[in-house]
Amino acid sequence: MRKLAALFLIVLAAPLSAKDDLGVFSDWAAFRDPSVPRCYAIAMPTPSRLSREFEPFATIGTWPRQNRRGEVHFRLSRQIMHSSAITLAIGGKRFRLSGGGGDAWAHDRAMDAAIVAAMRSAERMTISATDKRGRRFANSYSLSGAATAMDAATLACARR
């Protein structure tokens, strides 16, 4: 079922013809997009019956031309309230993210690196915020396969 969800995410993320599939690693997948160029690991959150405005996902990306590696991005399941705190919990660590609309990011490269390091040693992560209607919501992700997918994406762009 998880691999089917990963394949659905592949189709949702962008046209297959524009991307090189680097593999599916448990609950995460890795891709290279030579047209940009960029490489990234990507996952869908655990299924939820709660309302969603967007199809949420988490990515860890590398853009070799811009010398950017391990950048964290979340597409949230709902639009967030303008002043809402966006919190990412990984193991016992918490990170306050930046964001707007339906997206969230780390504040800087140091936070990206800390998040990626925390992801490598935890089993799951949860991002939470308050939506535009004032309702709290969260998206939870399994981290099974995340380290391997991130490594595959990083190596694929390092070879370019």
C-alpha positions, 0 to 999 in steps of 0.5 A: 500500500505504501509503495502504491502511495509513493507511486501516486505521489510521483504522478502528483509531483510532476510529469514522469517524463521530466524526472529520473526515478532514483528509487522507492525506499520504504516510505520515501522516494528519490528523484532527479530532475535534470532539466532544473537540475535538482534532486530530492527525497519525497514522502506523503504523510500517513493517511488521515480522514481529516479535511485537506485543502492540498495533497501534503508532502515533505521534500528534502532537496538539492540544487547543485547550481545554487550550491543548496543541499538538504533544503526542507520543504513541506506542503501542508494539508491546509492553508495556515493562519497568517500568524500561526506557529508552524512546529515540526516535531522529530523525536524529542526535538522541535523546530519552529518553521517559516511558512505561508499559504500551504507551505513551510520551510526551515529558517536557514541552512543551519536549521535545514541541517539540524532537521535532516540530522534529526530525521536520520535518527527518528522513526517519525515526524509531525508538522502542526499549525493552525489553519485559516479557520482557526483549527489545529491540524497536523501531518505525520510522516514515517521516516522509514527509508528517509535517510536512504532516499536523501542520500540517493538524491544527494549522490545523484546531484553530486554526479552532475 
